[in-house]
């Protein structure tokens, strides 16, 4: 396991599955945006990739929503 993976596992260890997915979503969107801004990814490809990530995030939220307690 690399040093970055060790750090990531410590950062995310206390988070729920949805919270980890949300954090990674933000990281991936930032990476995709950087690739698009640098011209290494077309705007349409960037949009499609972010759209797919968002769909996965929504699906994960739906799965966990039933487990959330209402206070």
Protein Blocks (a to p, Z undefined) as FASTA:
>chain_A
ZZklmmmmmmmmmpcfklmmmmmmmmmmmmmmmmmmnopacfklmmmmmmmmmmmmmmmm
mmmmmmpccZZ
